[in-house]
Amino acid sequence: MEPTRELDQIRSELNRLHDRTTATKLDVTALQATTEQRFEHILTCLEAMKHDMESLNASISSLQTLATEGQTSLKTLLWLGGVVAGVTAFFIMLYDLFPK
């Protein structure tokens, strides 16, 4: 009688191990599915961030070009203003030199 009891005990332990293995397989499968969903979400977010960064880079390049053109325009305006002021000052000086 004792051997059958041992056999029954081993069978019950095997059944418990089988149940645990099945539960563990289900848990691993669920974790894999969750991980894949998270991975896809992360990839989607990274793609969106990449697109935003490229857009931002293009905007910054455009602003740098505009700033460079603005500095050039400002320098040109300052030179023209200086020349016009110099010529005007010269004519006013000549006008003041000649008697009226």
C-alpha positions as CSV (number, residue, x, y, z in Angstrom):
1,M,0.0,0.0,0.0
2,E,2.8,2.3,0.6
3,P,4.0,2.3,-3.0
4,T,0.6,3.4,-4.3
5,R,0.6,6.2,-1.8
6,E,4.0,7.4,-3.0
7,L,2.8,7.1,-6.6
8,D,-0.3,9.1,-5.8
9,Q,1.8,11.7,-4.1
10,I,4.1,11.9,-7.1
11,R,1.2,12.2,-9.5
12,S,-0.4,15.0,-7.4
13,E,3.0,16.8,-7.4
14,L,3.3,16.3,-11.2
15,N,-0.2,17.7,-11.7
16,R,0.7,20.8,-9.5
17,L,3.9,21.3,-11.5
18,H,2.0,21.0,-14.7
19,D,-0.5,23.6,-13.5
20,R,2.3,25.9,-12.4
21,T,4.0,25.5,-15.8
22,T,0.8,26.2,-17.7
23,A,0.2,29.3,-15.5
24,T,3.8,30.4,-16.0
25,K,3.5,30.0,-19.8
26,L,0.3,32.1,-19.8
27,D,2.0,34.8,-17.7
28,V,5.1,34.9,-20.0
29,T,2.9,35.1,-23.0
30,A,0.9,38.0,-21.5
31,L,4.1,39.7,-20.6
32,Q,5.5,39.3,-24.1
33,A,2.3,40.8,-25.5
34,T,2.5,43.7,-23.1
35,T,6.2,44.2,-23.9
36,E,5.5,44.3,-27.6
37,Q,2.7,46.8,-27.2
38,R,5.0,49.0,-25.1
39,F,7.8,48.6,-27.6
40,E,5.5,49.7,-30.5
41,H,4.3,52.7,-28.4
42,I,7.9,53.7,-27.7
43,L,8.8,53.4,-31.4
44,T,5.8,55.5,-32.3
45,C,6.8,58.2,-29.8
46,L,10.4,58.1,-31.0
47,E,9.3,58.5,-34.6
48,A,7.1,61.5,-33.7
49,M,10.0,63.0,-31.7
50,K,12.4,62.5,-34.7
51,H,9.9,64.2,-37.0
52,D,9.5,67.1,-34.5
53,M,13.3,67.4,-34.1
54,E,13.8,67.5,-37.9
55,S,11.1,70.2,-38.2
56,L,12.7,72.1,-35.3
57,N,16.1,71.8,-37.0
58,A,14.7,73.1,-40.3
59,S,13.1,76.1,-38.4
60,I,16.4,76.8,-36.6
61,S,18.3,76.7,-39.9
62,S,15.8,79.1,-41.4
63,L,16.1,81.5,-38.4
64,Q,19.9,81.4,-38.7
65,T,19.6,82.3,-42.4
66,L,17.2,85.1,-41.6
67,A,19.4,86.4,-38.8
68,T,22.4,86.4,-41.0
69,E,20.5,88.3,-43.7
70,G,19.2,90.7,-41.0
71,Q,22.7,91.4,-39.8
72,T,23.8,92.0,-43.4
73,S,20.8,94.3,-44.0
74,L,21.5,96.1,-40.7
75,K,25.1,96.7,-41.6
76,T,24.1,97.9,-45.1
77,L,21.6,100.3,-43.5
78,L,24.2,101.6,-41.1
79,W,26.7,102.2,-43.9
80,L,24.1,104.0,-46.0
81,G,22.9,106.0,-43.1
82,G,26.5,107.0,-42.3
83,V,27.2,108.0,-45.9
84,V,24.0,110.0,-46.2
85,A,24.7,111.7,-42.8
86,G,28.3,112.4,-44.0
87,V,27.2,113.9,-47.3
88,T,24.5,115.9,-45.6
89,A,26.9,117.2,-43.0
90,F,29.3,118.2,-45.8
91,F,26.7,120.1,-47.7
92,I,25.5,121.9,-44.6
93,M,29.1,122.8,-43.8
94,L,29.6,124.2,-47.3
95,Y,26.3,126.1,-47.1
96,D,27.4,127.7,-43.8
97,L,30.8,128.6,-45.2
98,F,29.5,130.7,-48.1
99,P,28.0,134.0,-47.1
100,K,24.4,134.6,-47.8
